[in-house]
Amino acid sequence: MFVANNTLDDGNSGRSYRVGLGLWILLLLAAWCFWPATTGPFVFDDFPNLQNLAELGGHINRESLGYYLYAFLDNPGRPLAALSFLIEDSTWPTLPAAFKRDNILFHLVAGTLVFWLALLLAKLRNRETAMVPAVIALACTAMWLLQPMQLSATMLVVQRMNILSTVFMLAGLLAYLKVLDVARLPEFARVAAAGISLGLFGTIALLCKENGALIFAYATALNLTLLRDRVLQLRPFNRGLLLWGTAAPILLLLSLALVHHDSLLRDYHYVNFSLTERLLTEPRILFQYLGMILLPRIGGQGIFHDDYVVSHSLLDPASTIVALIGICALACSSVWLRRRYPVYSFAVLWFFAGHLIESTVVPLELYFEHRNYLPMVGPLFALAYLACATPRRYLYAAVALLVVWICSAAFLTRYNAGIWGDRGKLTLVWARQSPDSIRATQTLGIYYYDRGARELARDTFDAAIVRFPEHDELRFQRTLIDCLDRGLAPGQWQSLVTIAGTTRYGRAIPDVVSAFGKQAIGTDRCHGTLEATATRQLIAALLANPRFSRDDDTRGYMHYELAKLALADRDLDGLMREMDLSYALRPNPLVPREQAIHLLSAGLPEQALHYLDRSDSTPAPWPKSWFLDIRTKNLPLRRSAEAMRDGLQHNNPR
């Protein structure tokens, strides 16, 4: 499909075939380098996302797809990416190999689009290099495909959301560049079609992951640098339409951040840094990203960076002010030098554009390598261009260094892929590389437990509790290990309830509470050491603790856990009360529908109809509502409730 296109270079058909063959070789090489990682495990965020496959029950139809999409609480909930996981399986638990294999294939699709984008960009600067644009594009693609950082972007299965969003952003940017270059179209039509391309593909990318909105930021970076000469050729009205059309959505994002600053600040209660500390820390992280992009290394390609040192002031640590000055210098110089050195300006602005959401004010995790998946295209294109634009007397040396870079990256990726493919090696390497990471320690302890090395698991958590006394979620996990393995010691549960009253939120705590809930309604009950009402006490302590339960989603989750306990006790009043509280915090039309079913089973049709009305009136975003039309789904229940009501009225006339 690539070799038949005679526009790859200056019209030489033989060269086109060679370039096409070179691209296929790169794709096969990348697949070979990544392949050992396909035998690795699910990790980290894979579990809370992929476990929603259980909603399908192994049967794929329109209704089951609706239930599956409703399990993703956010709106719209990244539905396209969520549906892509059905390519491999429709049940949970499942095996990771097929998911990881297909992530590699999606990565290769993205790599192909990176090649076409780099080719178009290289053609814009063709007069300044001794190499044909296709060589620059192949070099850029090779570096991007084989960069060792891409392992965390592909082997963390849930990051398919990021890969697919990137694929559609790249497709939109390619359409944007191609449409602007169609000479036979009127100028206004070209500008309008280019904007429509960004909007269309940006919307599809947004349905995969929220950073799809950054397609407009990437287009703005292009307009200000490599496309600048083309943009200046447009008539003033069309030029303004193009420039403001790409910049306006980004300005809208910034405006929304300002309008909803109270919500942003409130969410900072759940992380261990403030907004100011985040803004001071991210410049250091951005420089570290750039260093790892331009100089691949053997370590650091993990996913646990919760131990990253936070900047508390300009001089704590001292590297903060240096990084901040450096970031400001890069930003200012990229704008100042965009006429003389557009490739440099493009590399900087493209990189910054890709980090506008995840590395600025939004209270996300501080550091993740996969955030560089698309942003690294800018610096790598500049590196490939620089090597190929070197004066002829130094050209062979520059190209040789570029080849060494690519070969080194391929070796490191293949080597690291072998570690990603072995759960034991991966867990131990992460624990060694990040000894101060709570998550790396938790992963190690869970690995020991799953292997049957229960004492090693206990020792791991005991040592972590001593080292990180402020992270109470470790105590929750340690207690759960005893519960499942041999039972609780006297006073151990009450100690945990006391901790629950003062602890800060921890990601592992809701899952641990759910596990205790299953024990409470089961027959084992922690080998007979857990009282039936104990889990209620624990949840009540967490709900009363403002440090833990300021978040509506967390509170809603806890109330739903209480509802499950009430259902097990056949306590209808308690069940309805807890589900009411859960719904108030996390409105979901399936919750009042479930309440209506319980009320019908109890012979209470009037109350059931009330909850069916609530279910019907709860807003349901598209495409969730398309797959599962709540009103239509509720009709049989409504008819049953009405028939039951009429029957009761007939048998008991007033």
C-alpha positions in Angstrom: 0.0 0.0 0.0 3.0 2.3 0.5 5.1 1.2 -2.5 2.6 2.2 -5.2 2.6 5.9 -4.3 4.9 7.7 -6.6 4.7 10.9 -4.6 7.0 9.7 -1.9 9.9 11.6 -3.3 10.9 13.4 -6.5 9.0 11.0 -8.8 11.6 8.2 -9.0 9.5 5.0 -8.9 12.4 2.8 -7.9 13.2 5.0 -5.0 9.5 4.9 -4.0 9.7 1.1 -3.8 12.8 1.2 -1.7 11.3 3.7 0.7 8.2 1.5 1.0 10.4 -1.5 1.6 12.3 0.4 4.2 9.1 1.3 6.1 8.0 -2.3 6.1 11.3 -3.4 7.5 11.0 -0.8 10.2 7.6 -2.0 11.2 8.7 -5.6 11.3 11.8 -4.6 13.3 9.6 -2.8 15.8 7.3 -5.8 16.1 10.3 -8.1 16.7 11.7 -5.7 19.4 8.4 -5.4 21.3 7.2 -9.1 20.9 8.9 -10.6 24.0 6.8 -8.3 26.2 3.5 -9.9 25.1 4.0 -12.7 27.6 3.9 -10.1 30.5 1.0 -9.5 32.9 -1.7 -7.0 33.3 -0.4 -4.1 35.5 -1.7 -1.1 37.4 -4.6 0.7 35.6 -5.3 -2.4 33.4 -7.3 -4.0 36.2 -9.9 -1.3 37.1 -10.6 -0.7 33.4 -10.5 -4.2 31.9 -12.5 -5.8 34.8 -15.5 -4.0 33.2 -15.5 -6.8 30.6 -17.3 -8.8 33.3 -20.4 -6.8 32.5 -20.6 -8.5 29.1 -20.8 -12.0 30.6 -19.2 -13.4 27.4 -22.1 -12.3 25.3 -21.8 -9.3 22.9 -25.1 -7.7 21.9 -26.4 -4.2 22.0 -27.7 -4.4 25.5 -24.6 -6.0 27.0 -22.5 -3.4 25.3 -24.6 -0.7 27.0 -24.1 -2.2 30.4 -20.4 -2.5 29.6 -20.1 1.2 28.7 -22.0 2.3 31.7 -19.4 0.6 33.9 -17.0 3.4 32.8 -18.3 6.2 35.1 -16.9 9.2 33.3 -18.8 10.9 30.5 -18.6 10.0 27.7 -16.1 7.5 29.2 -13.7 6.9 26.3 -16.2 4.6 24.5 -14.3 3.9 21.3 -11.2 2.8 23.2 -13.4 0.8 25.6 -15.1 -1.0 22.7 -11.7 -1.8 21.2 -10.9 -4.1 24.1 -13.7 -6.4 22.8 -11.4 -7.3 19.9 -9.7 -9.7 22.2 -12.2 -10.9 24.8 -15.7 -10.3 26.3 -15.1 -11.8 29.7 -13.1 -11.2 32.9 -10.7 -12.4 34.1 -8.9 -12.9 30.9 -5.3 -13.3 29.6 -3.1 -10.4 28.6 -1.2 -11.7 25.6 -3.8 -10.9 22.9 -4.3 -7.4 24.3 -0.6 -6.7 24.3 -0.2 -8.2 20.8 -2.9 -5.9 19.4 -1.4 -2.9 21.2 1.8 -3.6 19.2 -0.3 -3.7 16.0 -2.0 -0.4 16.8 1.5 1.1 17.6 2.6 0.1 14.1 -0.4 1.8 12.6 0.5 4.9 14.5 4.1 4.6 13.3 2.9 4.4 9.7 1.0 7.7 10.2 4.1 9.2 11.9 6.0 8.4 8.7 3.5 10.1 6.5 3.4 13.2 8.8 7.2 13.4 8.9 7.4 13.0 5.1 5.0 15.9 4.6 6.9 18.0 7.1 10.3 17.2 5.6 9.0 18.2 2.1 8.3 21.6 3.6 12.0 22.0 4.3 13.4 20.0 1.4 15.6 22.7 0.0 17.6 22.9 3.2 18.8 19.3 3.4 21.1 17.0 1.4 18.8 14.1 1.9 15.4 13.4 0.2 12.4 13.9 2.6 11.7 10.2 2.7 15.0 9.5 4.4 14.2 12.1 7.1 10.8 10.5 7.5 12.2 7.0 7.8 14.8 8.1 10.4 12.1 9.9 12.4 9.8 6.9 12.3 12.5 4.5 13.3 13.4 6.6 16.3 9.8 7.0 17.3 8.8 3.3 16.8 11.9 1.9 18.7 12.2 4.5 21.5 12.4 2.4 24.7 9.9 4.7 26.4 7.2 3.3 24.1 7.2 0.1 26.0 5.1 1.6 28.8 2.8 3.2 26.2 2.1 -0.2 24.6 2.5 -2.9 27.3 0.3 -1.1 29.8 -2.8 -2.4 28.0 -5.1 0.3 29.0 -2.9 2.8 27.2 -4.5 1.6 24.0 -6.8 4.6 24.8 -3.8 6.8 24.3 -2.6 5.0 21.2 -6.0 5.1 19.5 -6.3 8.8 20.3 -2.9 9.4 18.8 -3.9 7.5 15.6 -6.9 9.7 15.1 -5.0 12.9 15.9 -2.3 11.9 13.4 -5.0 11.1 10.8 -6.6 14.5 11.4 -3.3 16.4 11.1 -2.5 14.6 7.9 -5.9 15.5 6.5 -5.3 19.1 7.6 -1.9 19.3 5.8 -3.2 17.6 2.6 -6.3 19.7 2.3 -4.4 22.9 2.7 -2.2 21.8 -0.2 -5.1 21.1 -2.7 -4.5 23.9 -5.2 -7.7 23.2 -7.2 -9.9 24.1 -4.3 -10.8 27.8 -3.5 -8.8 29.2 -0.7 -11.7 29.5 1.7 -12.8 26.0 0.9 -9.4 24.7 1.8 -9.3 26.5 5.1 -12.8 25.4 6.0 -12.1 21.8 5.0 -8.9 21.8 7.0 -10.8 23.0 10.1 -13.5 20.4 9.6 -10.8 17.7 9.4 -9.4 18.7 12.7 -12.9 18.9 14.3 -13.9 15.5 12.9 -10.8 13.5 13.8 -10.4 15.4 17.0 -13.9 14.4 18.1 -13.1 10.7 17.3 -9.8 11.0 19.2 -11.7 12.6 22.1 -13.9 9.5 22.3 -10.7 7.5 22.8 -9.1 9.8 25.4 -9.5 13.3 26.5 -6.2 14.5 25.2 -7.7 14.2 21.7 -8.6 17.8 22.1 -4.9 18.6 21.7 -5.1 18.1 17.9 -5.8 21.8 17.8 -2.6 22.6 19.8 -0.5 20.5 17.5 -2.0 22.3 14.5 -1.3 25.6 16.1 2.4 24.5 16.5 2.5 23.7 12.8 0.9 27.0 11.8 3.5 29.0 13.7 6.5 27.1 12.5 6.8 24.8 9.5 3.5 26.0 7.9 4.2 29.6 8.6 5.2 30.5 5.0 2.1 28.7 3.6 -0.2 30.5 6.1 1.2 33.9 5.2 0.3 33.3 1.6 -3.4 33.1 2.5 -5.6 36.2 2.2 -6.0 38.0 5.6 -9.5 36.8 6.3 -8.7 33.2 5.5 -5.4 33.4 7.4 -7.1 34.7 10.5 -9.8 32.1 10.2 -7.2 29.3 10.1 -5.1 30.7 12.9 -7.9 31.5 15.3 -9.8 28.3 14.3 -6.9 26.2 15.6 -6.1 28.4 18.6 -9.7 28.9 19.8 -10.3 25.4 21.2 -7.1 25.6 23.2 -8.1 29.0 24.6 -11.5 27.5 25.4 -9.7 24.7 27.4 -7.8 27.3 29.3 -10.9 29.3 30.0 -12.7 26.2 31.3 -9.8 25.5 33.6 -10.1 29.1 35.0 -13.9 28.9 35.3 -13.7 25.5 37.1 -10.7 26.4 39.2 -12.6 25.6 42.4 -13.1 22.0 41.2 -9.5 21.7 40.2 -8.3 22.9 43.6 -10.7 20.6 45.4 -9.3 17.6 43.6 -5.8 18.5 44.9 -7.0 17.2 48.3 -6.5 13.7 46.9 -2.8 14.1 45.8 0.3 14.7 47.9 1.1 18.0 46.3 -0.5 21.4 45.8 -1.2 23.2 42.5 1.9 25.4 43.1 4.1 22.4 43.8 2.8 20.7 40.6 3.6 23.8 38.5 7.1 23.9 40.1 7.8 20.2 39.6 6.6 19.7 36.0 9.5 21.8 34.4 12.0 19.3 36.0 9.9 16.4 34.7 9.7 17.9 31.2 13.4 18.2 31.0 13.8 14.6 32.2 11.3 13.5 29.5 13.4 15.3 26.9 16.6 13.7 28.1 15.1 10.3 27.9 13.7 11.0 24.5 16.9 12.2 23.0 19.2 9.8 24.8 17.6 6.4 25.4 18.8 4.5 28.4 18.4 1.0 29.9 16.5 2.0 33.1 13.5 4.1 33.9 11.0 2.6 31.4 8.6 1.7 34.2 5.2 3.0 35.3 5.7 3.6 39.0 6.9 7.2 39.6 4.9 8.0 42.7 8.2 8.5 44.5 9.1 11.5 42.3 10.6 14.3 44.4 8.1 17.2 44.6 9.4 20.8 44.2 8.3 22.7 47.3 9.8 26.0 46.3 12.1 27.5 43.7 15.2 26.2 45.6 13.8 23.0 47.1 15.3 21.2 45.3 17.7 23.6 43.6 17.1 22.1 40.2 13.6 23.6 40.2 14.6 27.1 39.4 17.1 25.9 36.8 14.4 23.8 35.1 11.9 26.6 35.3 14.3 29.1 33.6 15.2 26.4 31.0 11.5 25.8 30.1 10.9 29.6 29.9 14.0 29.9 27.7 12.8 27.1 25.4 9.3 28.6 25.1 10.5 32.1 24.4 13.3 31.1 22.0 10.9 28.9 20.0 8.7 31.9 19.4 11.5 34.3 18.8 13.4 32.0 16.4 10.4 30.5 14.5 11.4 32.4 11.3 15.1 31.6 11.3 14.9 28.1 12.8 11.4 26.8 12.2 12.3 23.1 12.8 13.7 23.9 16.2 10.6 26.0 17.1 8.4 23.2 15.8 10.1 20.6 18.0 9.7 22.7 21.1 6.1 23.9 20.5 4.9 20.5 19.4 6.4 18.9 22.6 4.8 21.6 24.8 1.5 21.3 23.0 1.4 17.6 23.8 1.8 18.3 27.5 -0.8 21.1 27.9 -3.3 18.8 29.7 -1.3 16.2 31.5 1.7 18.3 32.6 0.1 21.6 33.7 -2.7 22.4 36.2 -4.9 19.2 36.1 -4.3 17.3 39.4 -3.1 14.1 37.7 -0.1 11.9 38.6 3.1 13.9 38.2 5.1 11.6 35.9 4.3 9.0 33.3 6.5 8.1 30.3 3.5 7.3 28.1 2.5 11.0 28.1 5.3 11.4 25.5 3.8 9.0 23.0 2.9 11.7 20.5 4.8 14.7 21.9 8.1 13.0 21.2 7.5 13.2 17.5 8.6 16.9 17.5 12.0 16.4 19.1 12.7 13.2 17.2 11.8 14.8 13.8 14.2 17.7 14.7 16.9 15.2 15.5 16.4 13.4 12.2 16.3 16.6 10.3 19.4 18.0 12.0 21.4 14.9 11.1 20.2 15.1 7.4 20.7 18.8 7.2 24.4 18.6 8.3 26.9 20.2 5.9 28.1 17.6 3.4 31.6 17.2 4.8 30.0 16.1 8.2 27.0 14.3 6.7 28.4 10.8 6.9 29.4 11.2 10.5 26.0 12.7 11.4 24.1 9.8 9.6 26.4 7.3 11.3 25.5 8.7 14.7 21.9 8.6 13.8 22.2 4.9 12.8 24.0 4.2 16.1 21.1 5.9 18.0 18.5 3.8 16.2 20.4 0.5 16.7 20.9 1.4 20.4 17.3 2.1 20.8 16.3 -1.1 19.1 18.7 -3.1 21.4 17.4 -1.4 24.6 13.7 -1.9 23.6 14.3 -5.6 22.8 16.2 -6.0 26.1 13.5 -4.2 28.2 10.7 -6.1 26.4 12.2 -9.3 27.8 11.8 -7.9 31.3 8.2 -6.7 30.5 7.4 -10.2 29.4 8.3 -11.8 32.7 6.1 -10.8 35.7 8.8 -11.8 38.2 11.6 -9.9 36.6 9.4 -6.9 35.9 8.2 -6.7 39.5 11.7 -7.1 41.0 13.2 -4.6 38.6 10.6 -2.0 39.3 11.1 -2.5 43.1 14.8 -2.0 42.7 14.6 1.0 40.4 12.0 2.7 42.5 12.6 1.7 46.2 10.6 4.7 47.5 7.6 3.9 45.3 4.6 2.7 47.3 3.1 1.2 44.2 6.2 -0.7 43.3 6.3 -2.1 46.8 2.6 -3.0 46.7 3.1 -4.8 43.4 6.0 -6.8 44.8 4.0 -7.8 47.9 1.0 -8.9 45.7 3.4 -10.8 43.4 4.7 -12.8 46.4 1.2 -13.5 47.6 0.0 -14.8 44.2 3.1 -17.0 44.0 2.1 -18.6 47.4 5.1 -16.9 49.2 2.8 -15.6 51.9 5.5 -14.9 54.5 7.5 -12.9 51.9 4.3 -10.9 51.1 3.8 -10.2 54.8 7.4 -9.2 55.2 7.2 -6.9 52.2 4.2 -5.0 53.5 5.5 -5.0 57.1 8.8 -3.3 55.9 6.8 -0.9 53.8 4.6 0.1 56.7 7.7 0.9 58.8 9.3 2.9 55.9 6.1 4.7 54.8 4.0 5.1 58.0 1.8 7.8 56.4 0.5 5.4 53.7 -2.3 3.6 55.6 -3.4 1.7 52.5 -0.5 -0.6 53.2 -2.1 -1.6 56.5 -5.3 -2.3 54.8 -3.6 -4.6 52.3 -1.6 -6.2 55.1 -4.8 -6.9 57.1 -6.4 -8.4 54.0 -3.5 -10.8 53.5 -4.1 -12.1 57.1 -7.8 -12.3 56.5 -7.5 -14.4 53.4 -4.6 -16.5 54.5 -5.0 -17.4 58.2 -7.6 -15.1 59.8 -7.4 -11.9 61.9 -5.6 -11.6 65.2 -7.5 -10.3 68.2 -7.8 -6.5 68.0 -6.5 -6.4 64.4 -9.8 -5.4 62.9 -10.6 -2.7 65.5 -7.1 -1.3 64.8 -8.0 -1.0 61.1 -11.3 0.6 61.9 -9.5 3.2 64.0 -7.0 3.9 61.1 -10.0 4.3 58.7 -11.2 7.2 60.8 -8.1 9.3 60.1 -6.5 7.9 56.9 -6.0 9.8 53.7 -7.4 8.4 50.4 -5.4 5.6 48.9 -6.1 4.0 45.6 -6.0 0.5 47.0 -8.4 1.1 49.9 -11.7 0.9 47.9 -10.7 -2.5 46.4 -9.6 -3.8 49.8 -13.0 -2.7 51.3 -14.8 -4.5 48.5 -12.8 -7.7 49.3 -13.7 -7.4 52.9 -17.4 -7.0 51.9 -17.2 -10.3 49.9 -15.8 -12.0 53.0 -18.6 -10.5 55.2 -21.4 -11.9 53.0 -19.6 -15.2 52.3 -19.3 -18.3 54.5 -15.6 -18.0 55.3 -15.5 -14.5 56.9 -11.7 -14.4 57.2 -11.6 -18.0 58.6 -14.3 -17.2 61.1 -12.6 -14.1 62.5 -14.6 -11.4 60.8 -18.0 -10.5 62.3 -20.9 -10.0 59.9 -21.2 -6.3 60.8 -17.5 -5.5 60.7 -17.3 -4.2 57.2 -20.2 -1.8 57.9 -18.1 -0.4 60.7 -15.1 0.0 58.5 -17.1 1.8 55.7 -18.8 4.0 58.3 -15.4 5.1 59.6 -14.2 5.9 56.1 -17.3 7.9 55.2 -17.1 9.9 58.4 -13.4 10.7 57.6 -13.2 13.9 55.5 -9.6 13.2 54.6 -10.7 10.1 52.8 -14.2 10.7 51.4 -14.3 14.2 50.0 -14.6 12.8 46.5 -18.2 12.0 45.3 -17.2 9.0 43.3 -15.5 7.4 46.4 -18.4 8.1 48.7 -20.8 6.8 46.1 -18.7 3.6 45.8 -18.8 3.1 49.5 -22.5 3.6 49.8 -23.0 1.0 47.0 -20.8 -1.4 49.0 -23.1 -0.9 52.0 -26.1 -1.5 49.7 -24.6 -4.9 48.7 -24.3 -5.8 52.4 -27.9 -4.8 53.0 -29.0 -6.9 50.1 -27.2 -9.9 51.6 -29.0 -9.3 54.9 -32.4 -8.9 53.1 -32.7 -5.4 54.5 -34.8 -3.6 51.9 -34.9 -0.3 53.8 -31.2 -0.3 54.2 -30.7 -1.3 50.6 -32.8 1.5 49.3 -31.3 4.1 51.6 -27.7 3.3 50.6 -28.5 3.1 46.9 -30.3 6.5 47.1 -27.1 7.9 48.6 -24.9 6.3 46.0 -27.1 7.6 43.2 -27.1 11.1 44.6 -23.3 11.2 44.5 -22.9 9.3 41.2 -26.1 9.6 39.1 -26.5 6.5 36.9 -29.8 5.4 35.4 -29.0 1.8 36.2 -29.0 2.4 39.9 -32.7 3.4 40.3 -33.6 0.7 37.7 -32.0 -1.9 40.1 -33.9 -0.4 43.0 -37.1 -0.8 41.0 -36.4 -4.4 40.5 -35.9 -5.0 44.2 -39.1 -3.1 45.0 -41.1 -5.2 42.5 -39.7 -8.4 44.1 -41.0 -7.1 47.4 -44.4 -6.4 46.0 -44.2 -2.6 46.1 -45.2 -1.4 42.6 -45.9 2.3 43.4 -42.4 2.8 44.8 -41.0 0.8 41.8 -42.7 3.2 39.4 -41.2 6.1 41.2 -37.7 4.7 40.7 -38.4 3.8 37.1 -39.3 7.5 36.5 -36.0 8.5 38.1 -34.1 6.0 35.9 -35.9 7.3 32.8 -35.1 11.0 33.6 -31.4 10.5 34.4 -29.3 12.0 31.6 -27.4 9.4 29.7 -24.6 10.5 27.4 -24.2 9.3 23.9 -23.1 6.7 22.9 -24.0 4.9 26.1 -27.7 5.8 25.6 -27.5 4.5 22.0 -26.4 1.0 23.1 -28.7 0.9 26.0 -31.9 3.0 25.8 -32.9 3.1 29.4 -36.6 4.0 28.6 -37.0 1.1 26.3 -35.2 -1.2 28.7 -37.5 -0.1 31.5 -40.7 -0.6 29.6 -41.3 -4.3 30.6 -40.6 -3.4 34.2 -43.0 -0.5 34.0 -45.7 -2.7 32.6 -45.1 -5.3 35.3 -45.3 -2.6 38.0 -48.5 -1.1 36.6 -50.1 -4.5 36.3 -49.1 -5.3 39.9 -50.4 -2.0 41.1 -53.7 -2.5 39.2 -54.0 -6.0 40.6 -53.5 -4.8 44.2 -56.0 -2.0 43.7 -58.6 -4.5 42.3 -58.1 -6.9 45.2 -58.1 -4.1 47.8 -60.6 -1.5 46.7 -61.0 1.5 48.9 
